[in-house]
Amino acid sequence: MKTFGGEVLFLDRSDINTDEIIPARYLTEMTKEALKPYLFEDLILDGFNLKEDITGKNVIITRTNFGCGSSREHAPWALESNGIHLVIAESFARIFRQNMFNCGMLTVELPVHIIDHLFKDYSNKTTTVTTDLQKNIFGFHTDGQNETIPFLLSEFDRALIEAEGWLEYAEAKY
């Protein structure tokens, strides 16, 4: 099973679309790994440094409507090839969210006041997240500060994650 934790990349903007996650000009690539260097290449965000900010990050925390735009699996694939298996946001575009689970990756929606708190207390520090899928709890850790935050996960979404994606789930069930 994939790991759903690690160092956090904070993207403080709503409506980050699939073209910003992986530009359409790279959709002809033949493998997931070929998408790796182009993740967030067209993302415009104050203070965001593409080469420095992505390296070593395994979790994204962002605002509303993450993954809006075109309904392509390439966006989750680009995240996956960069070792990012968990995105936490206020909300997701429906198709992007399902594509993440179909790829065996985790998206979690948290209320705006919790997302605001995470940005306020953790975004300017090196922050790591741990995920306890059995208890539905995130652990946030930075410089002597530790906090747990519960989250909701449907049984079907959990089954997709445990199977490592839709194809594996369908193969085991049907």
Backbone torsions as a table, in degrees:
resi	resn	phi	psi	omega
1	MET	NA	143.9	176.5
2	LYS	-63.0	158.2	174.0
3	THR	-94.8	144.0	-176.9
4	PHE	-120.0	62.3	179.8
5	GLY	-169.5	178.4	179.9
6	GLY	130.3	-164.0	-177.7
7	GLU	-73.4	144.4	-172.2
8	VAL	-97.8	136.3	167.8
9	LEU	-103.3	115.1	177.8
10	PHE	-91.1	123.0	177.0
11	LEU	-118.2	97.7	-171.5
12	ASP	-86.8	71.1	177.3
13	ARG	-159.2	146.4	173.1
14	SER	-90.4	164.9	172.2
15	ASP	60.3	37.2	172.5
16	ILE	-73.7	117.5	-171.4
17	ASN	-97.1	170.6	-175.7
18	THR	-65.6	-27.2	175.4
19	ASP	-70.4	-27.8	175.3
20	GLU	-80.6	-29.9	176.9
21	ILE	-69.8	-50.3	175.1
22	ILE	-143.5	111.6	-177.5
23	PRO	-58.1	143.1	-176.4
24	ALA	-57.9	-27.7	-177.9
25	ARG	-64.8	-13.3	179.5
26	TYR	-102.0	6.8	-176.4
27	LEU	-72.9	-5.8	176.7
28	THR	-87.8	-4.7	178.1
29	GLU	-60.6	145.8	-172.3
30	MET	-92.4	-15.6	-179.0
31	THR	-132.0	158.0	175.2
32	LYS	-60.4	-43.3	-177.4
33	GLU	-59.8	-31.8	179.6
34	ALA	-66.1	-20.5	178.9
35	LEU	-80.0	-18.7	-171.2
36	LYS	-48.4	-50.3	-174.8
37	PRO	-71.4	-8.8	-173.7
38	TYR	-103.8	1.7	179.3
39	LEU	-56.1	127.3	177.2
40	PHE	60.0	20.3	-178.4
41	GLU	-57.1	-34.8	-178.3
42	ASP	-102.7	11.2	-179.6
43	LEU	-73.4	125.8	176.0
44	ILE	-108.7	116.2	-176.5
45	LEU	-154.2	123.9	-179.4
46	ASP	-51.4	129.5	176.6
47	GLY	82.0	-3.0	-178.2
48	PHE	-84.2	124.0	177.1
49	ASN	-114.8	106.5	-173.4
50	LEU	-50.6	-52.4	-173.9
51	LYS	-69.3	-35.7	-176.6
52	GLU	-89.3	-35.6	-170.4
53	ASP	-78.3	-28.4	-176.8
54	ILE	-83.3	-34.7	-174.8
55	THR	-54.4	125.1	176.6
56	GLY	80.6	1.7	-178.9
57	LYS	-92.1	140.4	-178.6
58	ASN	-125.0	-6.3	-176.7
59	VAL	-137.0	142.0	173.5
60	ILE	-116.7	136.1	168.9
61	ILE	-120.2	129.0	-174.4
62	THR	-146.9	-168.7	-174.5
63	ARG	-99.6	-139.2	-173.0
64	THR	-87.4	154.5	169.3
65	ASN	59.5	36.1	178.4
66	PHE	-65.6	135.5	178.3
67	GLY	86.2	17.1	177.8
68	CYS	-70.3	169.0	179.2
69	GLY	105.0	-143.1	-176.2
70	SER	-65.2	146.3	-178.1
71	SER	-94.0	79.0	-177.3
72	ARG	-123.4	144.7	176.4
73	GLU	-74.3	-14.5	-177.6
74	HIS	-59.9	-31.9	-179.7
75	ALA	-63.7	-52.3	174.3
76	PRO	-60.9	-36.7	179.2
77	TRP	-61.5	-41.0	179.5
78	ALA	-65.0	-38.6	175.7
79	LEU	-64.3	-48.2	-177.8
80	GLU	-59.5	-42.5	-179.0
81	SER	-66.9	-17.8	175.8
82	ASN	-97.8	8.2	176.9
83	GLY	80.8	14.3	179.0
84	ILE	-98.6	110.8	-177.5
85	HIS	-115.1	-0.9	-177.1
86	LEU	-136.4	127.2	172.8
87	VAL	-126.3	127.7	178.2
88	ILE	-113.8	129.4	-177.5
89	ALA	-152.3	170.7	173.6
90	GLU	-68.9	-37.9	177.8
91	SER	-161.6	163.2	-179.9
92	PHE	-129.9	154.1	167.4
93	ALA	-65.6	137.7	-172.5
94	ARG	-56.2	-48.3	-176.1
95	ILE	-69.1	-40.2	177.0
96	PHE	-59.4	-47.0	-179.7
97	ARG	-56.8	-46.7	-179.0
98	GLN	-67.7	-36.9	176.8
99	ASN	-62.0	-36.1	177.0
100	MET	-61.9	-50.2	179.7
101	PHE	-64.1	-38.4	178.2
102	ASN	-61.1	-25.8	177.5
103	CYS	-93.3	5.6	179.2
104	GLY	77.9	23.5	-179.3
105	MET	-111.6	163.1	-170.0
106	LEU	-112.2	129.0	167.9
107	THR	-119.7	138.7	179.2
108	VAL	-134.7	129.2	174.6
109	GLU	-94.1	131.6	175.3
110	LEU	-122.5	150.9	180.0
111	PRO	-59.6	152.4	-176.5
112	VAL	-55.4	-38.8	-178.0
113	HIS	-66.6	-29.4	176.9
114	ILE	-76.4	-42.6	176.5
115	ILE	-60.0	-44.5	176.8
116	ASP	-57.1	-44.7	178.8
117	HIS	-60.3	-44.9	-179.3
118	LEU	-62.5	-42.9	177.1
119	PHE	-64.0	-44.0	-177.8
120	LYS	-64.3	-45.1	-172.1
121	ASP	-93.9	-17.1	-171.9
122	TYR	-127.3	-18.3	-167.7
123	SER	-70.0	-22.9	-179.5
124	ASN	-99.7	19.9	-179.6
125	LYS	-132.2	161.2	171.8
126	THR	-74.1	112.2	-173.7
127	THR	-119.9	137.4	173.4
128	THR	-119.4	154.1	178.6
129	VAL	-123.3	138.4	168.5
130	THR	-116.0	151.9	-178.2
131	THR	-127.7	125.3	172.6
132	ASP	-105.3	99.8	-177.2
133	LEU	-70.5	-24.5	178.9
134	GLN	-72.5	-36.4	-177.9
135	LYS	-102.0	-4.4	-176.5
136	ASN	54.9	55.6	-179.3
137	ILE	-135.0	133.3	169.2
138	PHE	-95.4	143.6	168.9
139	GLY	-111.5	126.5	176.9
140	PHE	-107.3	131.0	-172.7
141	HIS	-136.1	131.1	173.3
142	THR	-161.1	145.8	174.6
143	ASP	15.1	67.3	176.5
144	GLY	76.3	1.7	178.5
145	GLN	-108.1	122.8	179.5
146	ASN	-132.0	137.9	-176.7
147	GLU	-150.6	144.6	173.9
148	THR	-112.0	143.3	179.4
149	ILE	-135.0	125.3	178.8
150	PRO	-78.2	157.0	176.3
151	PHE	-143.3	164.1	179.1
152	LEU	-104.1	144.0	176.9
153	LEU	-147.7	123.9	-179.7
154	SER	-69.0	157.8	179.7
155	GLU	-63.9	-37.1	178.8
156	PHE	-66.9	-44.2	177.5
157	ASP	-61.7	-40.2	177.3
158	ARG	-61.4	-41.9	179.3
159	ALA	-62.5	-39.7	177.8
160	LEU	-64.2	-41.1	178.8
161	ILE	-65.9	-46.3	-179.3
162	GLU	-63.2	-33.6	177.8
163	ALA	-79.6	-12.7	-176.2
164	GLU	73.2	28.6	172.6
165	GLY	131.0	169.4	-175.6
166	TRP	-63.6	-45.3	-177.5
167	LEU	-60.5	-44.1	179.3
168	GLU	-66.9	-38.2	177.6
169	TYR	-63.2	-49.0	-178.7
170	ALA	-63.4	-39.9	179.4
171	GLU	-62.6	-39.4	-179.2
172	ALA	-75.3	-30.6	-173.8
173	LYS	-95.9	-27.8	-171.4
174	TYR	-118.0	NA	NA
